Amino acid sequence: MVYSQSAPFSVSQITDLIKKELEITFPSVSVIGEISNFRRQSSGHCYFSLKDESAIINVVIFRGDASRIAFPLKDGLNVVADGEITVSTGCSQNPARRHGGFTSAF
C-alpha cells in the first residue's frame, strides 16, 4: 500500500501504520536465529533477541507460552521460532511476540 501524506507523521502515527501493515502482511511467521540477551523476568515472561549475521529482532514470550517450551532457552541457542510479529506502540523497542512454539533448537 502506498501512503500519501500532506503533513509529517507523528511517531505514534507511523508506528501504528507499521504495526497494522506488519500484522496484515505477516499474520504468522517462522524465524530462524540465535538467542542472545536472554532474560526471564519474575513474572515468567521471557525477553531476548533473535539474531543472524546481519539483523536482530527483539522477542517477548509471555508466561503461559514460556511454560510450554520443552527445552531451556539460553544465549547462543539456535532456534526456529513460530509466532506473530508486531510493533509495540507504547515503547521504544519493537518486540516480536512468540506464540505457537519452537519447531527446533540446534
C-alpha positions in Angstrom: 0.0 0.0 0.0 1.3 3.5 -0.9 0.6 6.2 1.6 0.4 9.9 0.6 0.6 12.5 3.3 0.0 16.2 3.5 1.9 16.6 6.8 4.7 14.7 8.6 3.5 11.6 10.5 3.8 11.7 14.3 5.9 8.9 15.9 2.6 7.3 17.1 1.0 7.6 13.7 3.9 6.0 11.7 4.3 3.3 14.4 0.6 2.4 14.2 0.8 2.2 10.4 3.8 0.0 10.5 2.1 -2.2 13.1 -1.0 -2.7 11.0 0.9 -3.4 7.8 3.2 -6.0 9.6 0.2 -7.8 11.2 -1.7 -7.9 7.9 1.2 -9.0 5.8 2.7 -11.5 8.3 -0.1 -12.9 10.5 2.2 -15.8 11.4 5.9 -16.4 10.8 8.7 -18.8 11.4 12.1 -17.2 12.1 15.4 -18.9 12.5 18.1 -17.2 14.6 20.4 -17.4 17.6 19.1 -16.3 21.0 21.0 -13.5 22.7 20.5 -11.4 25.8 18.1 -13.9 27.2 16.4 -13.0 30.5 13.4 -14.5 32.3 11.6 -12.0 34.5 10.0 -12.8 37.9 6.6 -12.5 36.1 7.6 -15.6 34.0 7.8 -13.6 30.7 11.0 -14.1 28.7 12.8 -11.4 26.8 15.6 -11.9 24.3 16.8 -11.1 20.8 16.9 -13.4 17.8 19.9 -12.6 15.6 21.7 -13.7 12.5 24.8 -12.3 10.8 23.2 -9.0 9.8 20.0 -8.3 11.8 18.4 -8.6 15.3 14.7 -8.9 16.3 13.6 -8.4 19.9 11.3 -11.1 21.2 8.9 -11.5 24.2 7.4 -14.8 25.2 4.6 -14.3 27.7 4.4 -16.6 30.8 1.8 -19.0 29.5 3.7 -19.7 26.3 7.0 -19.8 28.1 5.8 -22.5 30.4 5.1 -24.8 27.4 8.5 -24.7 25.9 10.0 -28.2 26.1 13.7 -27.2 26.4 15.6 -24.5 28.2 16.2 -21.2 26.4 19.6 -19.7 26.7 22.1 -17.4 24.9 23.7 -19.0 21.9 20.9 -21.5 21.2 19.9 -21.5 17.6 16.1 -21.9 17.2 13.2 -21.8 14.8 10.5 -19.6 16.5 6.9 -19.7 15.3 4.6 -16.9 16.1 3.4 -13.4 15.4 5.4 -10.3 14.7 4.3 -6.9 15.7 5.4 -3.4 16.7 4.8 -2.3 20.2 3.4 1.2 20.0 4.0 2.0 23.7 7.8 1.6 23.9 10.9 2.3 22.1 11.7 -1.3 21.4 9.7 -3.4 18.9 9.4 -7.0 20.0 8.0 -9.9 18.2 5.5 -11.9 20.1 6.2 -15.6 20.1 3.2 -17.9 20.1 2.8 -21.4 19.0 6.2 -23.0 19.6 9.8 -23.6 18.7 9.9 -26.1 16.0 13.6 -26.9 16.6 16.7 -26.0 18.5 20.2 -26.7 17.4 
